[in-house]
Amino acid sequence: DADDLAERFRAQCEALESVPDVQGWCWTELADVQQEVNGLLRADRTPKIPVDRLRAVIDTLPWSRTDPSARANLRP
């Protein structure tokens, strides 16, 4: 359900953010396809959870609180 997905998304984001050597990450499966159901969207591209809830999770991450101009200067 939506609450479970939001919690799992938050936990995964926080786990990635807690590793000092991780310089970046991306969610590679935006939408579900055939047998893959790890997307944030259903196969018909409707959100599994409200987009504002995803944004709320992302806004709690440390890098999201960094000044955007500072993020632009991070080395690759």
TORVEXRO-292098 format. One record per residue (C-alpha): residue number from 1; x, y, z. Coordinates in pm, whole numbers, padded with zeros to 5 digits. Layout:
// residues N
@pos=NUM; px=X; py=Y; pz=Z
...
***
This chain:
// residues 76
@pos=1; px=00000; py=00000; pz=00000
@pos=2; px=00099; py=00367; pz=-00025
@pos=3; px=00213; py=00395; pz=00337
@pos=4; px=00438; py=00091; pz=00305
@pos=5; px=00591; py=00218; pz=-00020
@pos=6; px=00654; py=00562; pz=00129
@pos=7; px=00826; py=00406; pz=00430
@pos=8; px=01041; py=00174; pz=00217
@pos=9; px=01135; py=00464; pz=-00011
@pos=10; px=01232; py=00676; pz=00293
@pos=11; px=01436; py=00391; pz=00445
@pos=12; px=01625; py=00327; pz=00121
@pos=13; px=01698; py=00696; pz=00069
@pos=14; px=01824; py=00734; pz=00425
@pos=15; px=02040; py=00421; pz=00394
@pos=16; px=02202; py=00554; pz=00078
@pos=17; px=02253; py=00897; pz=00231
@pos=18; px=02422; py=00744; pz=00536
@pos=19; px=02713; py=00596; pz=00335
@pos=20; px=02988; py=00860; pz=00320
@pos=21; px=03139; py=00722; pz=-00001
@pos=22; px=02814; py=00740; pz=-00197
@pos=23; px=02833; py=01048; pz=-00419
@pos=24; px=02494; py=01009; pz=-00581
@pos=25; px=02217; py=00767; pz=-00659
@pos=26; px=01914; py=00729; pz=-00882
@pos=27; px=01595; py=00529; pz=-00880
@pos=28; px=01635; py=00312; pz=-01190
@pos=29; px=01282; py=00183; pz=-01221
@pos=30; px=01046; py=00477; pz=-01230
@pos=31; px=00746; py=00276; pz=-01351
@pos=32; px=00641; py=-00087; pz=-01323
@pos=33; px=00688; py=-00299; pz=-01635
@pos=34; px=00568; py=-00656; pz=-01690
@pos=35; px=00714; py=-00863; pz=-01404
@pos=36; px=00906; py=-00572; pz=-01246
@pos=37; px=00699; py=-00394; pz=-00983
@pos=38; px=00957; py=-00181; pz=-00800
@pos=39; px=00856; py=00143; pz=-00967
@pos=40; px=00722; py=00454; pz=-00805
@pos=41; px=00456; py=00459; pz=-01079
@pos=42; px=00221; py=00185; pz=-01195
@pos=43; px=00257; py=00051; pz=-01550
@pos=44; px=-00005; py=00303; pz=-01665
@pos=45; px=00221; py=00579; pz=-01519
@pos=46; px=-00011; py=00675; pz=-01234
@pos=47; px=00174; py=00738; pz=-00905
@pos=48; px=00160; py=00461; pz=-00647
@pos=49; px=00175; py=00726; pz=-00377
@pos=50; px=00097; py=01096; pz=-00402
@pos=51; px=00386; py=01291; pz=-00550
@pos=52; px=00374; py=01538; pz=-00261
@pos=53; px=00447; py=01250; pz=-00021
@pos=54; px=00752; py=01151; pz=-00226
@pos=55; px=00865; py=01514; pz=-00223
@pos=56; px=00822; py=01524; pz=00155
@pos=57; px=01052; py=01223; pz=00191
@pos=58; px=01311; py=01373; pz=-00043
@pos=59; px=01298; py=01706; pz=00139
@pos=60; px=01407; py=01534; pz=00461
@pos=61; px=01734; py=01408; pz=00309
@pos=62; px=02054; py=01594; pz=00398
@pos=63; px=02147; py=01681; pz=00038
@pos=64; px=01806; py=01832; pz=-00025
@pos=65; px=01877; py=02094; pz=00241
@pos=66; px=02199; py=02199; pz=00069
@pos=67; px=02202; py=02525; pz=-00123
@pos=68; px=02138; py=02433; pz=-00492
@pos=69; px=02438; py=02638; pz=-00605
@pos=70; px=02660; py=02437; pz=-00369
@pos=71; px=02527; py=02109; pz=-00513
@pos=72; px=02610; py=02230; pz=-00863
@pos=73; px=02976; py=02265; pz=-00759
@pos=74; px=03011; py=01911; pz=-00624
@pos=75; px=03269; py=01716; pz=-00814
@pos=76; px=03155; py=01417; pz=-01019
***
